[in-house]
């Protein structure tokens, strides 16, 4: 069965809105009446407080922001935050293994409301290589979910789950190293009995999703 390519982002929107986004990067996200800044809230330490800024980026990457020739396999095998720059974005082609609601995190001001929590998309090379040692995490954030909703695109967890699982996709987004998961990734902790992901490297936040023809 063939599926038409569905562009779920607003690449044409980039040129007209990038300057405005840069100017409004410090805008608050209103979560059920509570203003949540890009630092989030209740972060246990300064490092997490600052990393929340990277998680909550709402800037679409431009041509000079893109890192060429980075593969899913390279991300999956990396165990160091120094391997790739976190101020660069990537385009990765992969297969979607699963889509689920992210946890309760300080970047989203500890909300339990699913619509204001991240969506975790687990990317693998193909259907035959889908074990946790292959899974690279990509995340839709509530800020980008709202941005896409304003353009008529549904990036809710439920919609992405119905649309993406089992399909080959092209994902664009910012590089992010989440060292919180070093004891749970195969690259950092080989043989760990609680490993559920390949590496701490993520695409976070996702800025564009395209479903490719099967």
C-alpha positions in Angstrom: 0.0 0.0 0.0 1.3 3.4 -0.9 1.0 6.4 1.4 1.2 9.9 0.0 3.9 12.0 1.6 2.3 14.1 4.3 4.1 17.2 5.4 3.2 17.9 8.9 5.2 21.0 9.4 5.2 24.5 8.0 8.5 24.8 6.2 7.1 27.7 4.0 6.2 29.4 7.3 9.8 29.6 8.3 11.0 32.6 6.3 8.2 34.9 7.5 8.2 33.8 11.1 11.8 33.0 12.1 12.5 36.6 13.2 9.3 36.8 15.2 10.1 33.5 16.9 13.5 34.7 17.8 12.0 37.7 19.4 9.5 35.7 21.3 11.7 32.9 22.6 11.1 34.0 26.2 7.3 33.9 25.9 5.5 31.9 28.5 3.4 28.8 27.8 0.1 29.0 29.6 -0.7 25.6 31.1 -4.2 25.5 32.5 -3.8 29.1 33.8 -0.2 28.7 34.9 2.6 30.5 33.1 5.5 28.2 32.3 8.7 29.8 31.1 11.3 28.2 28.9 13.3 27.3 32.0 10.3 25.3 33.3 9.9 25.1 37.0 11.1 23.2 40.1 14.2 21.9 38.3 16.3 20.2 41.0 19.6 21.7 39.9 21.0 24.5 37.8 22.1 22.1 35.0 18.5 20.9 34.5 17.2 24.4 34.7 19.5 25.4 31.8 18.9 22.2 29.8 15.2 23.0 29.9 15.9 26.0 27.6 17.2 23.5 25.0 14.1 21.3 25.4 11.8 24.2 25.1 13.3 25.8 22.0 10.6 27.1 19.7 12.8 28.2 16.8 12.6 26.6 13.4 16.1 25.7 12.2 17.5 27.5 9.1 19.9 26.2 6.5 23.0 27.3 8.5 21.6 25.4 11.6 21.6 22.1 9.9 24.2 19.4 10.6 24.9 17.4 7.4 25.4 13.7 7.1 24.4 12.6 10.6 22.7 9.2 10.6 20.4 7.4 13.1 23.1 4.8 13.6 25.6 7.4 14.6 23.2 8.9 17.1 22.4 5.5 18.5 26.0 4.6 19.1 27.2 7.8 20.7 27.9 7.9 24.4 29.2 11.4 24.7 27.7 14.9 24.8 30.8 16.1 22.9 30.2 14.1 19.8 27.7 16.5 18.2 26.8 20.1 18.7 23.5 20.8 20.5 23.0 24.1 18.7 22.6 22.2 15.4 19.6 20.5 13.9 19.4 17.3 11.8 17.2 15.5 9.3 16.9 11.8 10.0 15.1 9.1 8.0 13.8 6.2 10.2 11.0 3.8 11.0 8.6 4.7 13.8 8.4 1.9 16.4 6.2 3.6 19.0 4.6 6.9 20.0 3.8 7.6 23.7 3.2 10.4 26.2 6.3 11.6 27.9 6.8 11.8 31.6 6.1 14.6 34.1 9.0 16.9 33.7 10.3 20.2 35.1 10.6 21.6 31.5 6.8 21.5 31.3 6.4 22.7 34.8 5.5 19.3 36.2 2.1 19.3 34.5 0.2 16.0 34.4 -2.0 17.2 31.5 -1.1 15.1 28.5 -1.6 17.9 26.0 1.2 19.9 27.7 3.6 17.0 28.1 6.1 15.9 25.4 5.3 13.2 23.0 8.1 10.5 22.7 8.6 9.0 19.2 10.9 6.0 19.2 12.8 5.8 15.9 14.5 2.6 14.7 16.3 1.7 11.4 13.5 -0.7 10.2 10.9 -3.2 11.5 13.5 -5.9 11.8 15.8 -3.9 14.1 13.4 -2.5 16.7 14.8 -3.6 20.0 15.6 -1.0 22.7 19.3 -1.1 21.6 18.3 0.5 18.3 15.7 3.1 19.6 16.5 6.8 19.3 14.1 9.2 20.9 12.6 12.2 19.1 10.2 14.5 21.0 7.3 16.8 20.1 7.0 19.5 22.7 3.9 21.4 23.7 5.2 24.6 22.3 5.6 23.1 18.8 2.3 21.2 19.2 0.6 24.6 19.7 2.5 26.2 16.8 1.3 23.4 14.5 -2.2 23.5 15.8 -2.3 27.2 14.7 -1.5 26.0 11.2 -4.2 23.4 11.3 -1.9 20.4 12.0 -2.6 17.9 14.7 0.5 17.0 16.6 -1.3 15.5 19.7 0.1 12.2 20.9 -3.1 10.3 19.9 -3.0 11.7 16.4 0.7 11.0 15.9 0.3 7.5 17.3 -2.5 6.8 14.7 -0.5 8.4 11.9 3.1 7.4 12.4 3.5 4.0 14.0 4.8 1.4 11.5 5.8 4.0 8.8 9.0 5.3 7.4 9.4 9.0 8.2 11.7 11.9 7.8 12.2 13.8 11.0 13.8 17.3 11.4 14.6 18.8 14.7 17.2 20.1 17.1 20.0 17.8 18.6 19.8 17.3 22.3 21.8 15.2 24.7 19.7 14.1 27.7 22.3 12.9 30.2 19.5 12.1 32.7 19.3 8.8 30.9 22.9 7.7 30.8 22.2 4.7 33.1 19.3 3.7 30.8 21.0 3.7 27.4 23.0 1.0 25.7 25.7 3.3 24.4 26.4 4.6 27.9 25.6 1.6 30.0 26.2 -1.6 27.9 24.4 -4.6 29.4 22.4 -2.5 31.8 19.3 -4.4 33.0 17.1 -1.3 32.8 18.2 0.0 29.4 15.3 1.1 27.2 17.0 3.3 24.6 20.1 3.3 22.4 21.7 6.6 23.5 21.1 9.8 25.3 21.1 11.7 22.0 17.6 12.8 20.9 15.9 15.0 18.3 14.3 17.4 20.7 12.3 19.3 19.8 11.0 18.0 16.5 10.3 20.8 14.0 9.1 18.8 11.0 7.6 15.4 10.3 7.1 13.8 6.9 5.6 10.4 6.3 7.3 8.8 3.3 5.9 6.4 0.8 6.1 2.8 2.0 
